[in-house]
Structures are given as C-alpha cells and as structure tokens.
Amino acid sequence: MRARFVPPLILVLLLAILQWQLWNGRGSVREVAQLKTRLADQKDANAKAALNNERLASEVNDLKDGLEMVEERARAELGMVKPNEVFVQIAH
C-alpha cells in the first residue's frame, strides 16, 4: 500500500521544487523582469549619450572647419566684439 503513494509523492515534491525554482531561484520570473527593466533603462541612457556624442562631434567639426562657429562662441561666451563695433546689451 505504501509503495502506491511513493511515486505521486515524489512527483508532487519535484513539482514543488520546480515551481520554487521558477519563482525564486536563479533566472526566476522576478529576476528576469528586473533585468528587463535595467536593460530598458540602460538603453535609454545609451540613446541619450549617443545624442550628446553626435552633438559634440558636430560642434567639434564646426570648430575645425569654420571660423564662424569660433566667432559665434567668442561673442556669446566671452563677450568679444569686432573693432569699430558697438556692443549693446538689453536686459529683460
């Protein structure tokens, strides 16, 4: 009589172990969800960094190629003016 209950008991025990592994073990549903969230966050950060890199590369090319960008930056950041030019600043 006892031998009849051993195989189902073993199968139920194995099922319980597999369920625990699925929900709590390594590679569990929770861990996969957390990794997906971290991956999405990292992809967003990479996209922002790529846009910033493109902007900086464009700015570097402008500075290498033309003097207009250098002049514009000097005027905006340093307040430089050309000879015989009057600088007027309007405060809002």
N, CA, C and O atoms as a CHARMM CRD file, in Angstrom:
* protein
*
  368
    1    1 MET  N      0.81000  -1.19000   0.00000 PROA 1      0.00000
    2    1 MET  CA     0.00000   0.00000   0.00000 PROA 1      0.00000
    3    1 MET  C      0.85900   1.26200   0.00000 PROA 1      0.00000
    4    1 MET  O      0.55000   2.22500  -0.70200 PROA 1      0.00000
    5    2 ARG  N      1.93500   1.25800   0.78500 PROA 2      0.00000
    6    2 ARG  CA     2.81400   2.43400   0.83500 PROA 2      0.00000
    7    2 ARG  C      3.49800   2.67700  -0.50300 PROA 2      0.00000
    8    2 ARG  O      3.72900   3.82800  -0.87400 PROA 2      0.00000
    9    3 ALA  N      3.81900   1.63800  -1.21900 PROA 3      0.00000
   10    3 ALA  CA     4.52100   1.76200  -2.49600 PROA 3      0.00000
   11    3 ALA  C      3.66700   2.48000  -3.52800 PROA 3      0.00000
   12    3 ALA  O      4.20200   3.06200  -4.47200 PROA 3      0.00000
   13    4 ARG  N      2.35200   2.45000  -3.36600 PROA 4      0.00000
   14    4 ARG  CA     1.46100   3.15800  -4.29100 PROA 4      0.00000
   15    4 ARG  C      1.54200   4.66800  -4.12600 PROA 4      0.00000
   16    4 ARG  O      1.33300   5.39900  -5.09500 PROA 4      0.00000
   17    5 PHE  N      1.83600   5.14600  -2.94300 PROA 5      0.00000
   18    5 PHE  CA     1.85000   6.58400  -2.68400 PROA 5      0.00000
   19    5 PHE  C      3.21300   7.22800  -2.90300 PROA 5      0.00000
   20    5 PHE  O      3.30800   8.45400  -2.96000 PROA 5      0.00000
   21    6 VAL  N      4.25400   6.44200  -3.02300 PROA 6      0.00000
   22    6 VAL  CA     5.60500   6.98800  -3.17200 PROA 6      0.00000
   23    6 VAL  C      5.78800   7.70000  -4.51900 PROA 6      0.00000
   24    6 VAL  O      6.23800   8.84600  -4.50000 PROA 6      0.00000
   25    7 PRO  N      5.48100   7.12400  -5.67100 PROA 7      0.00000
   26    7 PRO  CA     5.69700   7.85400  -6.93200 PROA 7      0.00000
   27    7 PRO  C      4.90900   9.16800  -7.03400 PROA 7      0.00000
   28    7 PRO  O      5.48800  10.17100  -7.45200 PROA 7      0.00000
   29    8 PRO  N      3.62100   9.21200  -6.67300 PROA 8      0.00000
   30    8 PRO  CA     2.93800  10.51900  -6.72800 PROA 8      0.00000
   31    8 PRO  C      3.54200  11.52800  -5.75000 PROA 8      0.00000
   32    8 PRO  O      3.62700  12.71800  -6.05600 PROA 8      0.00000
   33    9 LEU  N      3.96000  11.05500  -4.57700 PROA 9      0.00000
   34    9 LEU  CA     4.57900  11.94700  -3.60300 PROA 9      0.00000
   35    9 LEU  C      5.88500  12.52300  -4.16200 PROA 9      0.00000
   36    9 LEU  O      6.15300  13.71500  -4.00700 PROA 9      0.00000
   37   10 ILE  N      6.68000  11.69900  -4.79900 PROA 10     0.00000
   38   10 ILE  CA     7.93200  12.15500  -5.41300 PROA 10     0.00000
   39   10 ILE  C      7.63100  13.15000  -6.52800 PROA 10     0.00000
   40   10 ILE  O      8.31500  14.16600  -6.65200 PROA 10     0.00000
   41   11 LEU  N      6.62700  12.87200  -7.33100 PROA 11     0.00000
   42   11 LEU  CA     6.26400  13.78500  -8.41600 PROA 11     0.00000
   43   11 LEU  C      5.76600  15.13200  -7.88800 PROA 11     0.00000
   44   11 LEU  O      6.11500  16.17800  -8.43500 PROA 11     0.00000
   45   12 VAL  N      4.96800  15.11100  -6.84900 PROA 12     0.00000
   46   12 VAL  CA     4.48600  16.35600  -6.23600 PROA 12     0.00000
   47   12 VAL  C      5.66100  17.13800  -5.65700 PROA 12     0.00000
   48   12 VAL  O      5.73500  18.35800  -5.80500 PROA 12     0.00000
   49   13 LEU  N      6.57600  16.43500  -5.00000 PROA 13     0.00000
   50   13 LEU  CA     7.76000  17.08600  -4.44100 PROA 13     0.00000
   51   13 LEU  C      8.60900  17.71400  -5.54800 PROA 13     0.00000
   52   13 LEU  O      9.07300  18.84400  -5.39900 PROA 13     0.00000
   53   14 LEU  N      8.81700  17.00300  -6.64900 PROA 14     0.00000
   54   14 LEU  CA     9.57100  17.55000  -7.77900 PROA 14     0.00000
   55   14 LEU  C      8.87000  18.76300  -8.38200 PROA 14     0.00000
   56   14 LEU  O      9.51700  19.74100  -8.75600 PROA 14     0.00000
   57   15 LEU  N      7.55500  18.69200  -8.47300 PROA 15     0.00000
   58   15 LEU  CA     6.79200  19.82500  -8.99300 PROA 15     0.00000
   59   15 LEU  C      6.95100  21.04700  -8.08900 PROA 15     0.00000
   60   15 LEU  O      7.11400  22.16600  -8.57400 PROA 15     0.00000
   61   16 ALA  N      6.90400  20.82900  -6.78100 PROA 16     0.00000
   62   16 ALA  CA     7.07700  21.93400  -5.83300 PROA 16     0.00000
   63   16 ALA  C      8.46900  22.54300  -5.96000 PROA 16     0.00000
   64   16 ALA  O      8.62000  23.76400  -5.91300 PROA 16     0.00000
   65   17 ILE  N      9.48300  21.70200  -6.11900 PROA 17     0.00000
   66   17 ILE  CA    10.86100  22.20900  -6.28100 PROA 17     0.00000
   67   17 ILE  C     10.98300  23.02100  -7.56000 PROA 17     0.00000
   68   17 ILE  O     11.58900  24.09200  -7.56600 PROA 17     0.00000
   69   18 LEU  N     10.41200  22.51500  -8.64000 PROA 18     0.00000
   70   18 LEU  CA    10.47100  23.23600  -9.91500 PROA 18     0.00000
   71   18 LEU  C      9.72900  24.56400  -9.83900 PROA 18     0.00000
   72   18 LEU  O     10.19200  25.56200 -10.39100 PROA 18     0.00000
   73   19 GLN  N      8.59500  24.58800  -9.17000 PROA 19     0.00000
   74   19 GLN  CA     7.85100  25.84000  -9.00900 PROA 19     0.00000
   75   19 GLN  C      8.64600  26.84700  -8.17900 PROA 19     0.00000
   76   19 GLN  O      8.68200  28.03300  -8.50400 PROA 19     0.00000
   77   20 TRP  N      9.27400  26.37700  -7.11900 PROA 20     0.00000
   78   20 TRP  CA    10.08900  27.27800  -6.30400 PROA 20     0.00000
   79   20 TRP  C     11.22600  27.85700  -7.14400 PROA 20     0.00000
   80   20 TRP  O     11.50500  29.05400  -7.07600 PROA 20     0.00000
   81   21 GLN  N     11.88200  27.00500  -7.93800 PROA 21     0.00000
   82   21 GLN  CA    12.98100  27.45700  -8.79400 PROA 21     0.00000
   83   21 GLN  C     12.48600  28.48900  -9.80900 PROA 21     0.00000
   84   21 GLN  O     13.17700  29.46900 -10.08700 PROA 21     0.00000
   85   22 LEU  N     11.30700  28.27100 -10.35400 PROA 22     0.00000
   86   22 LEU  CA    10.75000  29.18600 -11.34500 PROA 22     0.00000
   87   22 LEU  C     10.49100  30.56100 -10.75500 PROA 22     0.00000
   88   22 LEU  O     10.76700  31.57500 -11.39700 PROA 22     0.00000
   89   23 TRP  N      9.96700  30.60500  -9.54600 PROA 23     0.00000
   90   23 TRP  CA     9.58000  31.88800  -8.96100 PROA 23     0.00000
   91   23 TRP  C     10.66100  32.53400  -8.10000 PROA 23     0.00000
   92   23 TRP  O     10.64600  33.75400  -7.94000 PROA 23     0.00000
   93   24 ASN  N     11.58600  31.78000  -7.54700 PROA 24     0.00000
   94   24 ASN  CA    12.54900  32.34500  -6.60100 PROA 24     0.00000
   95   24 ASN  C     14.00200  32.06200  -6.93300 PROA 24     0.00000
   96   24 ASN  O     14.87700  32.76000  -6.42200 PROA 24     0.00000
   97   25 GLY  N     14.29300  31.09900  -7.74300 PROA 25     0.00000
   98   25 GLY  CA    15.67300  30.68900  -7.98300 PROA 25     0.00000
   99   25 GLY  C     16.37700  31.58100  -9.00100 PROA 25     0.00000
  100   25 GLY  O     15.88000  32.63700  -9.39100 PROA 25     0.00000
  101   26 ARG  N     17.55300  31.11400  -9.41300 PROA 26     0.00000
  102   26 ARG  CA    18.34100  31.84700 -10.39900 PROA 26     0.00000
  103   26 ARG  C     17.60600  31.80600 -11.74700 PROA 26     0.00000
  104   26 ARG  O     17.15800  30.74700 -12.18700 PROA 26     0.00000
  105   27 GLY  N     17.49100  32.96300 -12.39000 PROA 27     0.00000
  106   27 GLY  CA    16.76200  33.04100 -13.64800 PROA 27     0.00000
  107   27 GLY  C     15.26000  33.01100 -13.45000 PROA 27     0.00000
  108   27 GLY  O     14.51200  32.63700 -14.35300 PROA 27     0.00000
  109   28 SER  N     14.82000  33.40700 -12.26300 PROA 28     0.00000
  110   28 SER  CA    13.39800  33.37300 -11.94300 PROA 28     0.00000
  111   28 SER  C     12.63800  34.45700 -12.70400 PROA 28     0.00000
  112   28 SER  O     13.23100  35.33800 -13.32700 PROA 28     0.00000
  113   29 VAL  N     11.34300  34.37000 -12.63700 PROA 29     0.00000
  114   29 VAL  CA    10.48500  35.33900 -13.31300 PROA 29     0.00000
  115   29 VAL  C     10.76500  36.74700 -12.77900 PROA 29     0.00000
  116   29 VAL  O     10.83100  37.69900 -13.55700 PROA 29     0.00000
  117   30 ARG  N     10.92600  36.88200 -11.48300 PROA 30     0.00000
  118   30 ARG  CA    11.18600  38.18000 -10.87000 PROA 30     0.00000
  119   30 ARG  C     12.53600  38.74800 -11.33500 PROA 30     0.00000
  120   30 ARG  O     12.64000  39.92900 -11.66400 PROA 30     0.00000
  121   31 GLU  N     13.55000  37.90400 -11.35600 PROA 31     0.00000
  122   31 GLU  CA    14.87900  38.35300 -11.77700 PROA 31     0.00000
  123   31 GLU  C     14.87600  38.76900 -13.24600 PROA 31     0.00000
  124   31 GLU  O     15.50200  39.76400 -13.61000 PROA 31     0.00000
  125   32 VAL  N     14.18700  38.02500 -14.07500 PROA 32     0.00000
  126   32 VAL  CA    14.10300  38.36500 -15.49900 PROA 32     0.00000
  127   32 VAL  C     13.40100  39.71600 -15.68300 PROA 32     0.00000
  128   32 VAL  O     13.82500  40.52900 -16.50500 PROA 32     0.00000
  129   33 ALA  N     12.33900  39.95100 -14.92500 PROA 33     0.00000
  130   33 ALA  CA    11.62800  41.22800 -15.01100 PROA 33     0.00000
  131   33 ALA  C     12.53800  42.38200 -14.58300 PROA 33     0.00000
  132   33 ALA  O     12.53900  43.43900 -15.21500 PROA 33     0.00000
  133   34 GLN  N     13.30600  42.18200 -13.51900 PROA 34     0.00000
  134   34 GLN  CA    14.23300  43.22200 -13.06600 PROA 34     0.00000
  135   34 GLN  C     15.30900  43.48500 -14.10500 PROA 34     0.00000
  136   34 GLN  O     15.66600  44.63700 -14.35100 PROA 34     0.00000
  137   35 LEU  N     15.82400  42.43600 -14.71300 PROA 35     0.00000
  138   35 LEU  CA    16.85100  42.60200 -15.74400 PROA 35     0.00000
  139   35 LEU  C     16.29700  43.31600 -16.97200 PROA 35     0.00000
  140   35 LEU  O     16.99800  44.11700 -17.59000 PROA 35     0.00000
  141   36 LYS  N     15.04700  43.03600 -17.33000 PROA 36     0.00000
  142   36 LYS  CA    14.42000  43.72900 -18.45900 PROA 36     0.00000
  143   36 LYS  C     14.28400  45.22100 -18.16700 PROA 36     0.00000
  144   36 LYS  O     14.50500  46.05300 -19.04700 PROA 36     0.00000
  145   37 THR  N     13.92100  45.55400 -16.93100 PROA 37     0.00000
  146   37 THR  CA    13.80600  46.95800 -16.53300 PROA 37     0.00000
  147   37 THR  C     15.16700  47.64200 -16.58700 PROA 37     0.00000
  148   37 THR  O     15.29100  48.75500 -17.09900 PROA 37     0.00000
  149   38 ARG  N     16.18100  46.97300 -16.05900 PROA 38     0.00000
  150   38 ARG  CA    17.53600  47.55300 -16.08800 PROA 38     0.00000
  151   38 ARG  C     18.02500  47.72400 -17.51900 PROA 38     0.00000
  152   38 ARG  O     18.68100  48.71500 -17.83800 PROA 38     0.00000
  153   39 LEU  N     17.70700  46.75700 -18.38700 PROA 39     0.00000
  154   39 LEU  CA    18.10600  46.83900 -19.78800 PROA 39     0.00000
  155   39 LEU  C     17.44000  48.02100 -20.47600 PROA 39     0.00000
  156   39 LEU  O     18.08700  48.74400 -21.23300 PROA 39     0.00000
  157   40 ALA  N     16.15600  48.22200 -20.21800 PROA 40     0.00000
  158   40 ALA  CA    15.44400  49.35800 -20.81200 PROA 40     0.00000
  159   40 ALA  C     16.03900  50.67800 -20.33300 PROA 40     0.00000
  160   40 ALA  O     16.21500  51.60300 -21.12600 PROA 40     0.00000
  161   41 ASP  N     16.35000  50.77000 -19.03900 PROA 41     0.00000
  162   41 ASP  CA    16.97400  51.98600 -18.50000 PROA 41     0.00000
  163   41 ASP  C     18.33200  52.23700 -19.14700 PROA 41     0.00000
  164   41 ASP  O     18.66300  53.37200 -19.49100 PROA 41     0.00000
  165   42 GLN  N     19.11300  51.17800 -19.31100 PROA 42     0.00000
  166   42 GLN  CA    20.44400  51.31800 -19.91300 PROA 42     0.00000
  167   42 GLN  C     20.33500  51.72800 -21.37700 PROA 42     0.00000
  168   42 GLN  O     21.13900  52.52800 -21.85700 PROA 42     0.00000
  169   43 LYS  N     19.34700  51.18700 -22.09100 PROA 43     0.00000
  170   43 LYS  CA    19.14600  51.57800 -23.48700 PROA 43     0.00000
  171   43 LYS  C     18.78000  53.04800 -23.59800 PROA 43     0.00000
  172   43 LYS  O     19.24600  53.73400 -24.50800 PROA 43     0.00000
  173   44 ASP  N     17.94500  53.54500 -22.67800 PROA 44     0.00000
  174   44 ASP  CA    17.60600  54.97000 -22.67000 PROA 44     0.00000
  175   44 ASP  C     18.84700  55.82600 -22.41100 PROA 44     0.00000
  176   44 ASP  O     19.06800  56.83700 -23.07800 PROA 44     0.00000
  177   45 ALA  N     19.64600  55.41100 -21.44000 PROA 45     0.00000
  178   45 ALA  CA    20.86700  56.16100 -21.12600 PROA 45     0.00000
  179   45 ALA  C     21.83100  56.13800 -22.30900 PROA 45     0.00000
  180   45 ALA  O     22.47900  57.14400 -22.59900 PROA 45     0.00000
  181   46 ASN  N     21.93200  54.99900 -22.99200 PROA 46     0.00000
  182   46 ASN  CA    22.80700  54.91000 -24.16900 PROA 46     0.00000
  183   46 ASN  C     22.31400  55.80700 -25.29800 PROA 46     0.00000
  184   46 ASN  O     23.11600  56.44100 -25.98400 PROA 46     0.00000
  185   47 ALA  N     20.99700  55.86200 -25.49100 PROA 47     0.00000
  186   47 ALA  CA    20.44500  56.71900 -26.54400 PROA 47     0.00000
  187   47 ALA  C     20.73200  58.18900 -26.24300 PROA 47     0.00000
  188   47 ALA  O     21.09200  58.94800 -27.14300 PROA 47     0.00000
  189   48 LYS  N     20.57500  58.59200 -24.98000 PROA 48     0.00000
  190   48 LYS  CA    20.87600  59.97900 -24.59700 PROA 48     0.00000
  191   48 LYS  C     22.35500  60.28300 -24.79500 PROA 48     0.00000
  192   48 LYS  O     22.71500  61.35400 -25.28500 PROA 48     0.00000
  193   49 ALA  N     23.20600  59.34400 -24.41400 PROA 49     0.00000
  194   49 ALA  CA    24.64700  59.54500 -24.57200 PROA 49     0.00000
  195   49 ALA  C     25.02000  59.61900 -26.05600 PROA 49     0.00000
  196   49 ALA  O     25.89200  60.40100 -26.43700 PROA 49     0.00000
  197   50 ALA  N     24.37100  58.81700 -26.88600 PROA 50     0.00000
  198   50 ALA  CA    24.65300  58.85100 -28.32500 PROA 50     0.00000
  199   50 ALA  C     24.25200  60.19400 -28.92200 PROA 50     0.00000
  200   50 ALA  O     24.97500  60.74200 -29.75400 PROA 50     0.00000
  201   51 LEU  N     23.11200  60.72600 -28.50800 PROA 51     0.00000
  202   51 LEU  CA    22.69500  62.05700 -28.99100 PROA 51     0.00000
  203   51 LEU  C     23.68300  63.12700 -28.55300 PROA 51     0.00000
  204   51 LEU  O     24.03600  64.01400 -29.33200 PROA 51     0.00000
  205   52 ASN  N     24.12300  63.04200 -27.31300 PROA 52     0.00000
  206   52 ASN  CA    25.09900  64.01000 -26.81200 PROA 52     0.00000
  207   52 ASN  C     26.41500  63.89300 -27.57500 PROA 52     0.00000
  208   52 ASN  O     27.04200  64.90300 -27.89500 PROA 52     0.00000
  209   53 ASN  N     26.83600  62.66000 -27.86800 PROA 53     0.00000
  210   53 ASN  CA    28.06600  62.45400 -28.63500 PROA 53     0.00000
  211   53 ASN  C     27.94700  63.03000 -30.04600 PROA 53     0.00000
  212   53 ASN  O     28.89000  63.63800 -30.55300 PROA 53     0.00000
  213   54 GLU  N     26.78900  62.83800 -30.67500 PROA 54     0.00000
  214   54 GLU  CA    26.57300  63.40100 -32.01200 PROA 54     0.00000
  215   54 GLU  C     26.63300  64.91500 -31.98200 PROA 54     0.00000
  216   54 GLU  O     27.23100  65.53900 -32.85900 PROA 54     0.00000
  217   55 ARG  N     26.00600  65.50900 -30.96100 PROA 55     0.00000
  218   55 ARG  CA    26.01800  66.97400 -30.83700 PROA 55     0.00000
  219   55 ARG  C     27.45000  67.48100 -30.65100 PROA 55     0.00000
  220   55 ARG  O     27.85900  68.46000 -31.27500 PROA 55     0.00000
  221   56 LEU  N     28.20000  66.80400 -29.78700 PROA 56     0.00000
  222   56 LEU  CA    29.58100  67.22300 -29.54600 PROA 56     0.00000
  223   56 LEU  C     30.45000  67.02500 -30.78300 PROA 56     0.00000
  224   56 LEU  O     31.30400  67.86100 -31.07800 PROA 56     0.00000
  225   57 ALA  N     30.24300  65.93200 -31.50800 PROA 57     0.00000
  226   57 ALA  CA    31.00900  65.69200 -32.73300 PROA 57     0.00000
  227   57 ALA  C     30.70500  66.75600 -33.77500 PROA 57     0.00000
  228   57 ALA  O     31.60600  67.22200 -34.47200 PROA 57     0.00000
  229   58 SER  N     29.44700  67.13700 -33.88000 PROA 58     0.00000
  230   58 SER  CA    29.06600  68.19300 -34.81600 PROA 58     0.00000
  231   58 SER  C     29.71500  69.51900 -34.42300 PROA 58     0.00000
  232   58 SER  O     30.19100  70.26600 -35.27700 PROA 58     0.00000
  233   59 GLU  N     29.72600  69.79300 -33.14800 PROA 59     0.00000
  234   59 GLU  CA    30.33800  71.03100 -32.65700 PROA 59     0.00000
  235   59 GLU  C     31.84700  71.04300 -32.92600 PROA 59     0.00000
  236   59 GLU  O     32.40800  72.06900 -33.30900 PROA 59     0.00000
  237   60 VAL  N     32.49100  69.89900 -32.72400 PROA 60     0.00000
  238   60 VAL  CA    33.92900  69.78800 -32.98700 PROA 60     0.00000
  239   60 VAL  C     34.20600  70.00800 -34.47600 PROA 60     0.00000
  240   60 VAL  O     35.14800  70.71200 -34.84100 PROA 60     0.00000
  241   61 ASN  N     33.38300  69.40300 -35.32900 PROA 61     0.00000
  242   61 ASN  CA    33.56100  69.60000 -36.77600 PROA 61     0.00000
  243   61 ASN  C     33.37000  71.05500 -37.16200 PROA 61     0.00000
  244   61 ASN  O     34.11800  71.58000 -37.98800 PROA 61     0.00000
  245   62 ASP  N     32.38100  71.71200 -36.57800 PROA 62     0.00000
  246   62 ASP  CA    32.17300  73.12800 -36.86000 PROA 62     0.00000
  247   62 ASP  C     33.38000  73.95800 -36.43000 PROA 62     0.00000
  248   62 ASP  O     33.79500  74.88100 -37.13000 PROA 62     0.00000
  249   63 LEU  N     33.93100  73.61800 -35.27800 PROA 63     0.00000
  250   63 LEU  CA    35.09200  74.36600 -34.79400 PROA 63     0.00000
  251   63 LEU  C     36.32400  74.11500 -35.66100 PROA 63     0.00000
  252   63 LEU  O     37.14300  75.01500 -35.84600 PROA 63     0.00000
  253   64 LYS  N     36.46100  72.90400 -36.19100 PROA 64     0.00000
  254   64 LYS  CA    37.59900  72.59100 -37.04400 PROA 64     0.00000
  255   64 LYS  C     37.46900  73.23900 -38.41300 PROA 64     0.00000
  256   64 LYS  O     38.45200  73.73000 -38.96900 PROA 64     0.00000
  257   65 ASP  N     36.26200  73.24000 -38.95400 PROA 65     0.00000
  258   65 ASP  CA    36.05800  73.66200 -40.33800 PROA 65     0.00000
  259   65 ASP  C     35.92600  75.16700 -40.51500 PROA 65     0.00000
  260   65 ASP  O     36.52400  75.72600 -41.43500 PROA 65     0.00000
  261   66 GLY  N     35.18300  75.81800 -39.68700 PROA 66     0.00000
  262   66 GLY  CA    34.90400  77.22100 -39.96900 PROA 66     0.00000
  263   66 GLY  C     35.21300  78.13400 -38.80300 PROA 66     0.00000
  264   66 GLY  O     35.17900  77.73700 -37.63800 PROA 66     0.00000
  265   67 LEU  N     35.51100  79.35700 -39.15400 PROA 67     0.00000
  266   67 LEU  CA    35.77600  80.35500 -38.12600 PROA 67     0.00000
  267   67 LEU  C     34.49000  80.99700 -37.62900 PROA 67     0.00000
  268   67 LEU  O     34.49200  81.67100 -36.59900 PROA 67     0.00000
  269   68 GLU  N     33.38700  80.79500 -38.35300 PROA 68     0.00000
  270   68 GLU  CA    32.13100  81.39600 -37.93100 PROA 68     0.00000
  271   68 GLU  C     31.70400  80.86600 -36.56100 PROA 68     0.00000
  272   68 GLU  O     31.22700  81.61800 -35.71100 PROA 68     0.00000
  273   69 MET  N     31.88000  79.57900 -36.36700 PROA 69     0.00000
  274   69 MET  CA    31.50000  78.98000 -35.08300 PROA 69     0.00000
  275   69 MET  C     32.40300  79.50700 -33.97400 PROA 69     0.00000
  276   69 MET  O     31.93300  79.77300 -32.86800 PROA 69     0.00000
  277   70 VAL  N     33.68100  79.65800 -34.25700 PROA 70     0.00000
  278   70 VAL  CA    34.60500  80.19300 -33.25600 PROA 70     0.00000
  279   70 VAL  C     34.20600  81.62500 -32.90600 PROA 70     0.00000
  280   70 VAL  O     34.18900  82.00700 -31.73500 PROA 70     0.00000
  281   71 GLU  N     33.89000  82.40100 -33.92200 PROA 71     0.00000
  282   71 GLU  CA    33.48800  83.78800 -33.68800 PROA 71     0.00000
  283   71 GLU  C     32.17900  83.84400 -32.89000 PROA 71     0.00000
  284   71 GLU  O     32.04100  84.65500 -31.97400 PROA 71     0.00000
  285   72 GLU  N     31.24300  82.99700 -33.23500 PROA 72     0.00000
  286   72 GLU  CA    29.96400  82.96900 -32.53700 PROA 72     0.00000
  287   72 GLU  C     30.14600  82.60500 -31.06600 PROA 72     0.00000
  288   72 GLU  O     29.54200  83.22200 -30.18900 PROA 72     0.00000
  289   73 ARG  N     30.98200  81.60200 -30.80100 PROA 73     0.00000
  290   73 ARG  CA    31.24100  81.21400 -29.40400 PROA 73     0.00000
  291   73 ARG  C     31.96700  82.30600 -28.64500 PROA 73     0.00000
  292   73 ARG  O     31.66500  82.55800 -27.47800 PROA 73     0.00000
  293   74 ALA  N     32.92400  82.95800 -29.29700 PROA 74     0.00000
  294   74 ALA  CA    33.66300  84.03000 -28.63700 PROA 74     0.00000
  295   74 ALA  C     32.72700  85.17700 -28.28900 PROA 74     0.00000
  296   74 ALA  O     32.84700  85.78100 -27.22300 PROA 74     0.00000
  297   75 ARG  N     31.80400  85.47500 -29.17600 PROA 75     0.00000
  298   75 ARG  CA    30.84600  86.55300 -28.90300 PROA 75     0.00000
  299   75 ARG  C     29.89600  86.16500 -27.77200 PROA 75     0.00000
  300   75 ARG  O     29.62400  86.96500 -26.87700 PROA 75     0.00000
  301   76 ALA  N     29.39500  84.93100 -27.81900 PROA 76     0.00000
  302   76 ALA  CA    28.39100  84.50800 -26.83900 PROA 76     0.00000
  303   76 ALA  C     28.99500  84.27000 -25.45700 PROA 76     0.00000
  304   76 ALA  O     28.43900  84.70700 -24.45000 PROA 76     0.00000
  305   77 GLU  N     30.12700  83.58100 -25.41000 PROA 77     0.00000
  306   77 GLU  CA    30.67600  83.18200 -24.11900 PROA 77     0.00000
  307   77 GLU  C     31.64900  84.19700 -23.53200 PROA 77     0.00000
  308   77 GLU  O     31.73200  84.33900 -22.31200 PROA 77     0.00000
  309   78 LEU  N     32.38400  84.90300 -24.38400 PROA 78     0.00000
  310   78 LEU  CA    33.40700  85.81100 -23.88200 PROA 78     0.00000
  311   78 LEU  C     33.05200  87.27600 -24.04700 PROA 78     0.00000
  312   78 LEU  O     33.75100  88.14700 -23.52900 PROA 78     0.00000
  313   79 GLY  N     31.97200  87.55600 -24.76600 PROA 79     0.00000
  314   79 GLY  CA    31.55700  88.93900 -24.97300 PROA 79     0.00000
  315   79 GLY  C     32.48500  89.70400 -25.88800 PROA 79     0.00000
  316   79 GLY  O     32.59900  90.92300 -25.75500 PROA 79     0.00000
  317   80 MET  N     33.14300  89.04500 -26.80000 PROA 80     0.00000
  318   80 MET  CA    34.08800  89.70600 -27.69800 PROA 80     0.00000
  319   80 MET  C     33.33800  90.46400 -28.78400 PROA 80     0.00000
  320   80 MET  O     32.25300  90.06100 -29.20400 PROA 80     0.00000
  321   81 VAL  N     33.92500  91.55600 -29.22800 PROA 81     0.00000
  322   81 VAL  CA    33.35800  92.37200 -30.31800 PROA 81     0.00000
  323   81 VAL  C     34.45300  92.66000 -31.32900 PROA 81     0.00000
  324   81 VAL  O     35.64200  92.61400 -31.01100 PROA 81     0.00000
  325   82 LYS  N     34.03400  92.95700 -32.54700 PROA 82     0.00000
  326   82 LYS  CA    34.98800  93.30500 -33.60700 PROA 82     0.00000
  327   82 LYS  C     35.43900  94.75600 -33.42400 PROA 82     0.00000
  328   82 LYS  O     34.77900  95.53900 -32.74000 PROA 82     0.00000
  329   83 PRO  N     36.56400  95.10200 -34.04100 PROA 83     0.00000
  330   83 PRO  CA    36.99200  96.51100 -33.98100 PROA 83     0.00000
  331   83 PRO  C     35.93200  97.41800 -34.61400 PROA 83     0.00000
  332   83 PRO  O     35.29000  97.03800 -35.59400 PROA 83     0.00000
  333   84 ASN  N     35.75400  98.60900 -34.05500 PROA 84     0.00000
  334   84 ASN  CA    34.77900  99.60800 -34.51300 PROA 84     0.00000
  335   84 ASN  C     33.34700  99.08500 -34.43400 PROA 84     0.00000
  336   84 ASN  O     32.48400  99.52400 -35.19400 PROA 84     0.00000
  337   85 GLU  N     33.09100  98.15700 -33.52800 PROA 85     0.00000
  338   85 GLU  CA    31.74800  97.60900 -33.34200 PROA 85     0.00000
  339   85 GLU  C     31.27700  97.99300 -31.94400 PROA 85     0.00000
  340   85 GLU  O     32.06600  97.98700 -31.00000 PROA 85     0.00000
  341   86 VAL  N     30.00700  98.32300 -31.80900 PROA 86     0.00000
  342   86 VAL  CA    29.44600  98.72700 -30.52700 PROA 86     0.00000
  343   86 VAL  C     28.61600  97.56300 -29.98200 PROA 86     0.00000
  344   86 VAL  O     27.75600  97.02100 -30.67600 PROA 86     0.00000
  345   87 PHE  N     28.88500  97.19300 -28.74600 PROA 87     0.00000
  346   87 PHE  CA    28.14500  96.10600 -28.09700 PROA 87     0.00000
  347   87 PHE  C     27.04500  96.69400 -27.25400 PROA 87     0.00000
  348   87 PHE  O     27.29600  97.52200 -26.37700 PROA 87     0.00000
  349   88 VAL  N     25.79600  96.25800 -27.52300 PROA 88     0.00000
  350   88 VAL  CA    24.64600  96.74800 -26.76600 PROA 88     0.00000
  351   88 VAL  C     23.96700  95.53800 -26.14900 PROA 88     0.00000
  352   88 VAL  O     23.59900  94.58800 -26.84100 PROA 88     0.00000
  353   89 GLN  N     23.81000  95.59400 -24.82600 PROA 89     0.00000
  354   89 GLN  CA    23.15900  94.50100 -24.13400 PROA 89     0.00000
  355   89 GLN  C     21.81700  95.00200 -23.59500 PROA 89     0.00000
  356   89 GLN  O     21.74300  96.03700 -22.93200 PROA 89     0.00000
  357   90 ILE  N     20.77000  94.25000 -23.89300 PROA 90     0.00000
  358   90 ILE  CA    19.43000  94.62700 -23.46400 PROA 90     0.00000
  359   90 ILE  C     18.98900  93.66900 -22.36800 PROA 90     0.00000
  360   90 ILE  O     18.95600  92.45500 -22.57200 PROA 90     0.00000
  361   91 ALA  N     18.65400  94.20900 -21.22300 PROA 91     0.00000
  362   91 ALA  CA    18.19900  93.37700 -20.10600 PROA 91     0.00000
  363   91 ALA  C     16.67500  93.32200 -20.12800 PROA 91     0.00000
  364   91 ALA  O     16.01300  94.32700 -20.38600 PROA 91     0.00000
  365   92 HSD  N     16.13500  92.15800 -19.86000 PROA 92     0.00000
  366   92 HSD  CA    14.67100  91.97700 -19.86100 PROA 92     0.00000
  367   92 HSD  C     14.12200  92.16400 -18.50200 PROA 92     0.00000
  368   92 HSD  O     12.91300  92.05200 -18.30300 PROA 92     0.00000
